[in-house]
Amino acid sequence: MDGNKLNELRELVEFLKANEIAEFDMEQDDLKVRIKFAGEPAAAPAGGFDMAQLSRLMASVPAAASAPVAAAAPATPTAAAPAAEAEEKLHEVKSPIVGTFYESPSPGAPAFVKVGDQVEVGQVLCIVEAMKLMNEIESDVAGEVVKRIASSGQPVEYGQPLFAIKAR
């Protein structure tokens, strides 16, 4: 397996963990991958993901994933505790619908918000397009935008985190 494939596999593992997908199967040319995390029952579709679904999923995977493949085994609670504690202090704004995420009102226009911006309750953060309707997603807390989780132009699912905000 070459370095690029190995990096893609690492990114896939991190993506599956982040989205709490318990089981994943993929078959592509001479590569067969089956990942199953201990714990909850499988969240993957009955036949696994097809390549189009995988492409959409991988499009939202961060470019730099540094976790080793051995990290596919569930982490011990003590190792995960400090990271979880830091995450608890951030409020996630989640998508209320399935659609396409856009960070700006139109192509070429500046983003509604960027990392470091202070936002108020009710301030528009982004748009999620669903069935040709543009749905403005508003902040439900006041604070500082710490992270934009979704990528512009990418599909988002119901309940998928879009932004992380450090509440005031």
Order of alpha helices (4+ residues) and beta strands (2+ residues): alpha-beta-beta-alpha-alpha-beta-beta-beta-beta-beta-beta-beta-beta
